[in-house]
Structure formats: C-alpha cells, structure tokens
Amino acid sequence: MDRNRKIVIIGGNACGMKTAARLRRRAPSADITVYEKGTFVSYGSCGFPYYASGAVKDYRSLIGGAGAIRDAAYFASVKGVRVITGHQVVAIDRKNKQLQVLDMQQGEKKKCPYDTLVIATGGIPARPEIDGLDRAAGIFTVTGMDEIMALRTYVETNEVKEVVITGGGFIGVEMAEALKEKGLAITLVKKSDKILPALFDEEMSLLIAKYLQERGVKILVGSDIARVVSDDSGKLKHVVTDRNETLPAGLLLITKGFVPNTELARKAGITCGESGAIEVNAHMQTSDPDIYAGGDCVECTHLVTGQKVTLTLGSLANLQGRVIADHIAGDEAVFPPVPATTIFKIFDHTACRTGITEKEARENGYDYVSVIVPGADKPAFYPGTRPIITKLIADRQTRKLLGAQILGPGDAAKRMEIVATAITCGATVDQLSTLNLAYSPPYSPPIDNIINAVNTVINKMNGLAEGVSPLTVKQKFDRGEDFIYLDVRSRAEYKRMRIDHSNVMLLPLGNLRKAGKQLPRDKEIIVSCMVSLRAYEGCLILKAMGFENVKFMDGGLLAWPYPL
Amino acid sequence: MDRNRKIVIIGGNACGMKTAARLRRRAPSADITVYEKGTFVSYGSCGFPYYASGAVKDYRSLIGGAGAIRDAAYFASVKGVRVITGHQVVAIDRKNKQLQVLDMQQGEKKKCPYDTLVIATGGIPARPEIDGLDRAAGIFTVTGMDEIMALRTYVETNEVKEVVITGGGFIGVEMAEALKEKGLAITLVKKSDKILPALFDEEMSLLIAKYLQERGVKILVGSDIARVVSDDSGKLKHVVTDRNETLPAGLLLITKGFVPNTELARKAGITCGESGAIEVNAHMQTSDPDIYAGGDCVECTHLVTGQKVTLTLGSLANLQGRVIADHIAGDEAVFPPVPATTIFKIFDHTACRTGITEKEARENGYDYVSVIVPGADKPAFYPGTRPIITKLIADRQTRKLLGAQILGPGDAAKRMEIVATAITCGATVDQLSTLNLAYSPPYSPPIDNIINAVNTVINKMNGLAEGVSPLTVKQKFDRGEDFIYLDVRSRAEYKRMRIDHSNVMLLPLGNLRKAGKQLPRDKEIIVSCMVSLRAYEGCLILKAMGFENVKFMDGGLLAWPYPL
C-alpha cells in the first residue's frame, strides 16, 4: 500500500484500537489517526460488571494492558498511532474524503482528510420511554468507562441498597450478579415471560433463573417499568411496574440491549441492513469500499442460519479489527460467518451457548434432534467434581450440530469451546463421538460430557433412544394426563429429592428386569433418574420386555427446571 | 444380529466393560460374558496417581460410578452382563471358536464357546533388567488396582520417605507429583537426556522439568538404575545408578512405559503390527473378523502422520469399546485416526499436547512453522489471571495445525480441546484465527491464547515475523557468538528478572523509535520481552528503520527454559 496513506479510525475501543495497532505493524509508515469522543480509549468494556462489583478495584486496570496505561501518549510512543480523545466525528464527506470533527472541549469544528476510513462507533444502549426517567438521578445504562465509574460512585456515595435492573439479556444478568456480589438487593424486571429469551431455550432459561433466585436475585418476568419516582432531591426512590407493583430502588439500571451506532454512517449514505447495523462485505468494507466498519455497529452473518445479525461481543470486535487492518494492508483477509458464541459467569456458575436454540431450529424448519445431558465434569472419584448440563441441537439431514447451551458449576466453558470450534469446522456428530480430547481425571471424565451428549444425539437420530423434554413432562403433570413417571433411582436417592406427584412410581433400575413386568402395558411410561443415563437403560430394558410406549425424560432431575 | 449370539470379552476394564455395557443396550438378548483375571473390573486406572497421593481416599470410589460399586453383582442385575473375575483366558481356539479359561483360584481349566470375541487385555508395564530387582521388596509398577493398593499400603506401613521413579514419561511424572503431594522425597531418573521426550519438544520438556524441580522433585536425566540394594529384611534401601550414584529409596517405582498385552492374540495367530500391538481395521476387527480388539493392546492410526502407534489412553479405550459394540450390533461404526492428545496435572500446573512435536515435524520432512506464545489466560484486569505457554506447529503447505503443546498454571486444558478438535476437523490456521470462542473476562482474554498463537503462526507463514527458538539463543550465548540480545521491556521489569550476559542490552519499546538508530547495523539483533509481543513490535520498528538482521525470541522470558 501507499506509504503515506492516511487512515482515520472513528472510535477508540476494541475494534478501532485493534485496527490501529495491527495496521501499524503491517504498514510502518502509514499515517494512522483515531478519533474518540470520550476520555478513554482501548478499555475493557466486558470488564464493566467486575468493576461495578468491585472485583476489579481500580478503573485504571481496565485500560492497562501488560502494565502500561493505554492512553494517547502510550499509543504515540509505543504504537506510533495518533489518538485524539474528546473529539467527535460529526460528518463524513465521502466525495471529498474528509471528515468534520468536533473538538468537544473547545466547541470548534475542523476538517480532517482521509484515504481510508474505519467506522468503529459501537452501540448505544437502548433507552425505553419511562415516565420520569429524565428527571431522576440514579438511572444508568452500561455505556462506557465514564458511566460505569459514575455508577459505582453513585452506589457508594448514596449508599444505594436496592437496585432494579430492567432487561434480562446477558448484560442484565451479568450486572445483576455483579451488583449482588457488591451486597445490593437486586430485582431483575423482564418484559418477556423469561430471561435470556434470545440466547437460551425455555428449560435452560428457567434453570438459570432458578439459580439466580437461589442466590437471592429477585426476578419479575412479564413486567416492565412504567414509571420512576424520585425523592425531593431528585434521587430515585422507587420504580413502579406496569402491573402497578412498587419496587424500592436507589438505582435503576437499564439493560435493554444495544442499538448499533450508525447515525454517522447513515447520514453519509452508507448502506445499513435490515438488522439496523452497517452492512459490510467479507472484508469488512461498507457500501463505500474506502470505508470499513467493525465492532458493535456492523452486521455479522450467522454461521448456522446465514442470516444477518448484530452481536455485541468484544472478541469479535477485536477479530474484525485485525481483518480490517490486514485487508487495508493488501491481504485477502476475510471475516467469516460466526456461530454467535456467548458466555457469562453467574456467581460460581457458568452459562454459555453457541449456534441456534431449539426454538430457532423449529422456527427455521430444521428436522432436528435435541438432547439435554447432565453429567459430572470429572470422574466421580476425583475431588471437586461438579455437574454441568449440556443441551445440544443437531440437524438430522446433515448430522451437524446446530447449537449448544451449557450450564452449571462445572467447567462449561471448556465444552463450549469444543462445540464452537466443531460447529465452525462443520463437524458431524459422528466425527465428534470419537474426538480424542485431553483426558485425565483432574480435567474430565474418560468420556467427556460433550462426547456423551453427542452420543445421545446419535442414539436419538438412529432411533435407539426417545426422550421427552422436561417442559412436556411438566405440562403432562399440569394437565393431569394419565401416564407413569417411573423413577429408576435408588430408594435413598428418591428420599433425598424427587418429584412429588401421584403419577410418580419408584422402581430402582437393578429391580427393573424382575419387577418391570408388573407395570401396566396400556399407559405411557416416562422413565427418569438423576442424569437420564439410568433412565435410558431403563427404557431399553422395558422395550426388551415388550413395552412399547416408553421414553425417558431428557436431562433427568438434575435438569428439571421447576421447584422440587 | 442373531438374538442369542454369544459374545465374550477378555479383560474387564475400560474397553472391555464399555463394550459390554454398550452392547447390552444395543442387543438386549445377546449373551455377554466378561472374563477378568484380576479381582476388580471397571476401575478408573487413570485415577491411580490420585489414589496413591491420597487425594482419592477410598479405593472403592475408583470402582464406583454414580454411587454404586461396579462389581459382578452390579453388572448382572443392572446391566445384564455376566462378569467372571479371577479367570484368565489362556488360549483362543479360533477354529472351534472356543476359549480355554483358567479359574485362577481353583486352578481348573474349562472351555468356553464364543460367536464373537473381544480382546481387551490392555498393557503390561515394561520391566527393565536391574540387578537385585526380583529379590527386593518395595519395587512397584503401575499395573492394576491390586498393585496400586499394595503400593500405598507399602508406603504407609513401612513409613517410606524416599522414592525413586525410573522412567520420565507421563505416568512417571504423574506419579512423581502424586507421591510428592503425599509428602515423599522424589527422585525421577530418566535414561534419555530429558523427561517426556516423546510428548514434548526440548524447550517445553525443560520448562516442565524446571517446574517439577521448583516444587522439590529431583530429576536425574541421562541416568539409569543399575542395581537395587535391600536391607537384611529384604526391603529396598537404596538404588545405584549407572553413574554409580547412590540414591536412598524406600520404594522404587518403574514407569518405563507399557507393552501391549498381545500374548494371547499372538498365540492364536492374530496379526500384530510393527508397533507390537494388535492390528485392527477401522471397525476394530483383528485379522480374524469375528475377533475384535481395543484399548491399550491395539494399534491406533496417528491422525497427522498416518503411522501406526500405541497409545495408553483410557479415553480412547472407552471410545473404542463403543465402536466395537456398535459394529457388533450391525452399524458401520468406525474408530478414526486420532491426534494422540495427552494431558496431565503437575501440582497446580497443567501440561498437555496433541498431534506431532516440532522434532517429529522435522523428522517427517514437513515444511513447518513453529511458535511459542505465552500469555495470560484471562484479561490482565481480571482477578486470578494466570499464564499459559502455547507452542503450535503448523504445515506451510496445507496451513493446517500439526501439533500443539500447552503448559502453565493457567487454563491450558481448554485451549488443548480447541486444538484437538481443530486438528481432528482439519481446520486451517486461517479458519482458526477468526474462531468465535466463548469470551468473557472470567474465562479468557478477548483474543484467546489459541487465536493469538495461531496469528503468530500466520505472521510467520506470511513472512511478517521471524522468530528464534530459545534453544538457539541459548546456544548462541554458550558459543560466545557476537549478537545483540535486545530486551525491550521497561527498566523496572528488567530489574526484577533478566538474562545476565554481556550481549544483553536494555532499550524499552517506547524509546525504540528514537534511540534505535544508535544500534549497530552489522550485528544480528534478537529482540526479546516477557511474552514476545513487544519484541515482535520491536522487530517491526527496527525493520522499518532499515535494520535487516532482526528477529525476536520465541516465547520471551516467560518461556525461557533455563535458570534466570
């Protein structure tokens, strides 16, 4: 590329700064400028919940990589990149290839030419219309460094005790956990009938909600905030829901998702997609090939559905920054479709997912198989073994995985990486069932949870096993259907924990070959145990005895998302 | 399959019992018998080190899956499988399809017919010729349940304080850790010049040795045990090496690898391969299609080299058992080539590897690139972040990964699973550089260690970066070569830890653009820092200034395997 090409980047966070740093390595003499309207650049916004909770004590660690504060001086001396903070790009003149830039402190506007432009303007938190919202102090969103610092200061100075969070996506859940860890009382208010509806299927969402509730987070689903009420000094006192419930709240946190920040691009006539974000090609170029865009303001292609989606993921913003820089430097760099992998910590639990949910598989017309397979993340004999619950969705036609959702106190993250890698590589379940993973007792059971779950998929695909979702079983109970819920655990296990219902019958697996023949042959039998392995074996035994209407409950009691 | 087919399995551990359990699910009416010469079946032999250390207190937990002891009664009632312990199969009469079985307690032999036979006889620990070995008490190998229980009892009853372990493969290292954790003084004696020579390249092996030594394990490489000396009661007192060194030892543990237990198969005329193990096809059938074999007694095909190898891995034994059962049941089940993934814990460190080493890549004539990339396993700001060191080897021709070795106190296991999955799926480094992994600060940095390492591979492949192995740098120092080792860290970092040598020069990265021009242009410059990122940037800056003979040291000081 041209030695003195002038490259201007709008936005100094993940995608913007990654582009700048990589480009400097690729093009030693290029003239690289970054405009950032805020005070800080290159901060770890995914660390905001942990700054809010106090786990990250000093805000400076969020902007310090490897010991050095990444400010304008650092980028100038170490990276050879000109970073100009407190400056907002207000217009792009594509014809003359120049920007109009507002110096926010001085109030002056100036012109700035570019050869190549990178738009990395991120997203803006959606802000609902709520009566009183603009007049009360103590209303926050998760936007940038300044705001998260203000939030923590507000909590501490005003001795906030109760927080209401509106929105139950993953940022809402992360913030609920973080502020609960800080010792605050949390109520999560979610308009739809469950939390995390876009990321998890109902039974998995219910399990996450159950766990949050066990840890003291209150959850109100099917509610929204109607108005906020402040005290005489203007500080938030409580919020009122659309069901007229009053919730005391020293702070209201709005986490209703992010809107791609595309105003600048739209005004300049750059094409935005139906998703609302900037349309880019595989090289991250916008409809104007001299203008690239990346991060939260652009569309991604979903690997499974092929649809355009917006994903608010710092990891992708970084990967895109590298692709943009490499393409500017002359490589045929490509940012491919992605499976939309997401992970978050909830106290000592992990929740993660990739690909599509069962609901999406159904809506998109796939002929799919889904399984829920709980299991210990290490051999039972090894100290500190903890369970995880794995849900997989796979396509009967291609025998490829479509999606996964994994939860639990055990090592869910590791299994998610296996699935994310496998989905990206287009692996079939048959390939995955013989994966040579890294086995040793401190790390995993000899047959890893993922392989075990994949084998259950294969059993179902090949007609060797038939499962029923816990949601369906619950409906059958609720509707008073006549069926047998056959618990094949031991009596001791049954005494400790069980579903209490007149349809429930205990018959330990070891007795099933003998006593099974007494079971009625005209009723549906749903076999269950703790993790659905003995239940599966129970089904096979009963089928061998001639029972026909026999299934097991997916996931067993460990994945039962209702109170026991 | 035939309803009453008689299936006999020889060997009641991982592969054998998995075959039995899966086969029962597939073939409800088949007649399944398992002969096991020992007392126990279905035990977790990979848990032996943790039983030896005392982390697993009760031996029964090694034979209890999900709460129940897996003995003959359990398999009879729950699985419908006949398990006969204390019986050794001594001959296979293939013509008449019957076995000769020795009842080891009664001393009687009987005949047992089969329709389908499965050989899962495992491996036998190699036992070296050492003078005095057969006469002394206190000599152990890691063989089966009985022996590991005897080992722990011996240590406890005889108040053993010092243990010598001969053999430095992964079982030797696992046992060294385990017995050190039990409070014993450990000396690891290894005949070759480094530990783990088959699994890790030299610099990684040195890093593992360094860590073991820091934790108090003594390592003697290039030595072998010449003789053992016992006291008057016949108990081991000390061992003498071939260098005539006397090592006090209350116990000698022999971990010189395993020999596939093929005697029975060989006597029956079943083909064994050059590896010494039983040859099997993709369905795990031996040269006699009615006889299957699996587990440590068979050959596997290495995914990368295509060569036949023997692998002592409980995970594969289980996977093979499933394939055998499914193939017997009529499926076209296949056990594919595998990358030979291995992992073990060393105190609070993890060491793992997959594929081939750099040494193997060189010996097999690959045109390869190798990188060593250390890095934190989470963002620097997140509490509890720990480093891992990732070595990747990739093929320039296909741009696929050939192998990986990962070490450190950080989460190496997760990254190994990504690589093992990727190698199995045949992913290219270009595909891996944009993997949408599960990012959130409690789990990983925004650009995961694997992606970072893959990007370094790509940089090297594309000629953007040139690295030098720490082994080469050490040789240069030792040979007194005239070159500059340019440390571009900060002065404070340099003061804390550095290589002390007259060739070393400190010039922090932030000053390099200004002060770099004073560096001599006629000397080779090897730039280094902590993790080789700043060193890489330093190289680019110097190259942009016209320096030509500039490289960075792979892995930086964090991967420097020599004393500092």
Interface residues (C-beta under 8 A of the other chain):
Chain A: A14 R25 R26 P28 S29 G44 C46 G47 Y50 A55 V56 S61 L62 G64 G65 A66 G67 A68 Y74 S77 V78 K79 G80 E174 L303 L313 G314 S315 L316 A317 N318 L319 R322 V323 D331 V334 F335 P336 V338 P339 A340 T341 T342 I343 F344 K345 T350 C352 T354 P379 A380 F381 Y382 P383 D411 A413 K414 R415 M416 E417 I418 A420 T421 A422 T424 C425 G426 A427 Q431 S433 T434 L435 N436 L437 A438 Y439 S440 P441 P442 Y443 S444 P446 I447 D448 I451 N455 N462 L464 S490 E493 L509 G510 N511 R513 M530 V531 L533 R534 Y536 E537 L540 I541 K543 A544
Chain B: A14 R24 R25 R26 P28 S29 G44 C46 G47 Y50 A55 V56 S61 L62 G64 G65 A66 G67 A68 Y74 S77 V78 K79 G80 E174 L303 L313 G314 S315 L316 A317 N318 L319 R322 V323 D331 V334 F335 P336 V338 P339 A340 T341 T342 I343 F344 K345 T350 C352 T354 P379 A380 F381 Y382 P383 D411 A413 K414 R415 M416 E417 I418 A420 T421 A422 T424 C425 G426 A427 Q431 S433 T434 L435 N436 L437 A438 Y439 S440 P441 P442 Y443 S444 P446 I447 D448 I451 N455 N462 L464 S490 E493 L509 G510 N511 R513 M530 V531 L533 R534 Y536 E537 L540 I541 K543 A544
